[in-house]
Amino acid sequence: MKSAQAAQGRSPANGHSTAAVIVDELRGAILRNQLRGGERLRQDAIATQFGVSQMIVREAFKQLSAEGFLKAEPRRGVSVAVLSADEAWEVTQLRALLECQALRWAIPNMLRADFVRCARILDELDAADTVDARILLNAQFHECLYAPAHRERTLALINNLRLNFERYLRYTWEETHHLEQSQAEHRQILNLCELRDVERACDALRKHVLATGDLLVDSLRGLGNGLKEAGTGSAL
């Protein structure tokens, strides 16, 4: 995880922008499992590490707590949120609802250029050989599918849910080698979008989201209270 040099070098002088840099750094460390579930974060230590005031760190902690990456408890401070089967199930259900609705809105507005771009992203995803590349390309594919909906609030909610789900996906794909199946489902969804078959495309997407979520929930329940996250994997 980067420290004071990154915060000072990337952010303007105002506190909000500096807090945003710290949010990005801490979020990235959590997603890469450099900060593990249950690990406590001391406000004064983070402030020293980044060379900023504790007030700025408090602002960063507040945002990350709202995003679901940190958990704040009275008199116990802040810790990295622990992944649970119940949370994975809830996020999966929300994703299925929102992403299918976004796709339903998007399909009538899709242009040939959208289909070409989505197909190109899937080809790049097939060839990707790092965790970060796969996660990035996966996110780009889904964003490309939903962007023609032109529903900014819905798209923002989807992005937040997918970001929170990323830690789960790293674990799922590391343990189950789910990439091949996921890519086959991606291509099926894209083909149905090209056919303008809204109902079948949304049904395929719903099954795609729920199947991966169910796989993860089963894995988490088997592990009990915590998740032993791996450093490699990929996204749905």
N, C-alpha and C positions, 0 to 999 in steps of 0.2 A: 504494500500500500504506500502511495506517495505521501509526502508530508508538506512542511512549510514552503519549500521551494515551489511545489506545484500550485499550492493555494495562492501564493503571492504572485507567481508568474502568469497565472491564467485569469485572475479576477481583477476587476476594477476596484477602486478604493471603497465603494459603498459596501455595507455589511451584508445586505441581501445577496449580492452577487458572490461574495466570498462564501457565504453559507451554502450557496448552490454548488460551488466547487467542492466543498466538503461533503455535501450530500452525494455528489457523483462518485467521489473517491470511496466513501464508506459503502455505498450501495454496490459498487463494483467489487469491493473486497468481500462483501457478503455473498454475492453471486458466484464469485470464484472460490468460495469456501476458505478464504484467508481469514475471515472472521466466522467462527462456527456458531451454530445454534446454541443459545444459553450463555454464550460468552458475554461478560459484563463490560461495558464501556464507561470509563471514567471521564466525566466532562472536563476536568482539569488536565488530564493526560492528553486528551485529543486536542485541547486548546494549545498545549505546549508543542505537540507534534506538528501542528499546522501553523503555529506562530500567530494565533488569533485570540480574541477574547472569548471567555466562557459564554458570554451572551450570544455570540455568533454560533458557537457549537450547540447551545441550547436550541437555537432556531433550526439548525440542521437536524438535531435529534427529533424535534417536533415533526418535521416533514417526513422523516423516515419512519416514524411511528405511525403517521397517518397513512403511509404507503404500505404498512404491514411488515416492514423489514426489522423494526425495533419494537421492543415492548417496554413500556415505562410502568413501574410499580411504585406506589407510595413508600417512601423511606427505604427503598431497595435500589433505586436508581434505574438505569437503562441497560437492557441486554438485547442481544440478537434474538429475534423471534425464533422459537423452536417450531420446526415443521411438524404438522400432525396430520393424521389420516382425515380427521373431521374437516380441517381447513382445506385440504386437497379436494375433498368431495364438494364442499361448498363452492370453491373457486371453479371447479369443473362445471357444476350446474349453471353458475352465472355465465361462464364463458359460452356454454352451449346456447343459452338463451340470446345473449347479446350478439354473438358472432353470426348466428343464423339469421337474426333480424337484419344485421348489417348487410349480409350477402343478399338477402331478399330485396333490399332496397338497391343494392349495387348492380345486380345483373341486368336490369333494363337499360342502365346507363353505360354498360361496358362497350368499349370500342375495340377494334382489331388490335390496336397498339397495346391495350391492356393485356390481351391474351398472349401476345408475343412476349411482352415483358415478363409475365408470370411464368411462361414456359422457359425463358432464358434463366430465370432465377432457379427453377427446379433443376435445370442442367448443371448450373454452378453448384447447387446443393449436393448433387450426386458426386461431384468431383471434390468437394471440400474435405479436407483431412484434419481440421482442427476443431475443437469444441466451439471456440468463439466464432469462427467462420460459419459453422453450421447454424448456430443460434441466430446470428445476424441475418443469414440468408432465409432462414425459416420465418423470422419476423417480417422480412421484406416481402416474402410471398403472401403472407396473410394480409399485410397492409395493402398490397397491390390488389388483392381480391376485393377488399372492403372500401377502398378509397373512392370508387365511383358512386358510393352511396351519398357522399357529400353531407354526412351527418356528424359534424365535428364533436359534439358532446358524446355521442355513442362511441365514436372512434377513440376518444380520449379514455373513456371507461374501459374499453377493450384493451388498450395499450397498458393501462395500469394493472389489469388482471393478468395479462400475459407476462408482464415483467415480474410480478409476484410469483407466478407459476414457474419461472425459469429455473429456480433452484430445484424444484421437483423434477423438471424435465431432464436436467443433467443426470440426476440419479437414475431415473427410469431408463434412459437410453444406454447408460453405462451398464446397467444390470441386465437388460432384456434384449439389447441389440435390436431396437425397435425401428431403426432408420429405414430399412427396406420396405417394411409394411407401411410406414407413414408416407413414404414417397409414392407408393402405389395409390394410396388414398388421395394424396395431393393431386395426382394426375387425373384420377377419376373425377374429382370435384371440378377441376379446371375444364375437363372435357364437357361435363354437364352444363357448366356456365357458357361455354361456346355454343352449345345447342340451345341456349336460352331456356333450359328446362329448370325453372325456378324450384319447383317442389322437390324434384329428385336431387338437385344440387344441395339444397338446404338439408335434406334428409341425410345425404352423404357426409356433409360437414358435421352435422349433429352427432352422427355415429363416430366420426373421426375424433371429435373432441372427447366424447364420453368414453370411448374405448381406451384411450390413453389415460384418461383420468381414473377409470376403474382399475386399470393395471397398476397405476401408482398407489391408489388407495389400498389395494390388496397388499402391495409390498410394504407400505408404511405400517399397516396393521400387524403384519408379520414381524416387524421390528420392534413393536411395542411403543414406548413413549417417545423415542427420538429417531432421528434419521441419520445414518452414517453416510454423509454425502461423499461422492467421488469427485475427483478433480477433472474428469473427462466425461463426455456424453454429448447430447445434442437436444434440440428442441422439436416439439411437435410440428 
